[in-house]
Amino acid sequence: NAGVIQTPRHKVTGKGQEATLWCEPISGHSAVFWYRQTIVQGLEFLTYFRNQAPIDDSGMPKERFSAQMPNQSHSTLKIQSTQPQDSAVYLCASSRQGTNSDYTFGSGTRLLVI
Amino acid sequence: GDQVEQSPSALSLHEGTGSALRCNFTTTMRAVQWFQQNSRGSLINLFYLASGTKENGRLKSTFNSKESYSTLHIRDAQLEDSGTYFCAAEGGGYQNFYFGKGTSLTVIP
């Protein structure tokens, strides 16, 4: 069990460019969650998929951010026209459907927008 | 407003001592999870409770859904316990968590 795998670990992007972050959940986990963590805001929930379907995206900024889960083995978070305030650690977590008892976070992607 | 209020925000302990961290919930939650975020930034799952008390080594956690709080007790603190501790509560119809703002724990030699 390799755990939740997030790639890349670090990403530096120029203002206005696009950034795509990848998450591979634990095999058998059908719930996938995205969070953003900064010093100022702490851990912020972004969005959540269950069986690849978007369930709750209430935390996603309305513009420039989108998330997809095209198959059960990976999810992507895309940020268009990145801005310096998007700099954060983006965390992905997965869990089995219906229970969070084995909720597992990935190591995160540290995004820096310069 | 915040649904999970975590306290204290920061805590220093000498090695070998102990203390308790607390989360209060502003609404009924059906489960709580405690995580430790270590110096590398990894979030480690400590406990998941739907009720009652769980213990693992020097850590013990309690969840009282009726009174809307959870606690994490640390005893005989060690240097490797340093980090930020988050509680996260599960409520509503979805599986996603509401996170507290964390307690930054520093264990002093």
Interface residues (C-beta under 8 A of the other chain):
Chain A: A31 F33 Y35 G42 L43 F45 Y48 R50 I55 D56 V89 L91 A93 S95 Q97 G98 N100 S101 D102 Y103 T104 F105 S107 G108
Chain B: A31 Q33 F35 R40 G41 S42 L43 N45 Y48 F86 E90 Y94 Q95 N96 F97 Y98 F99 K101 G102
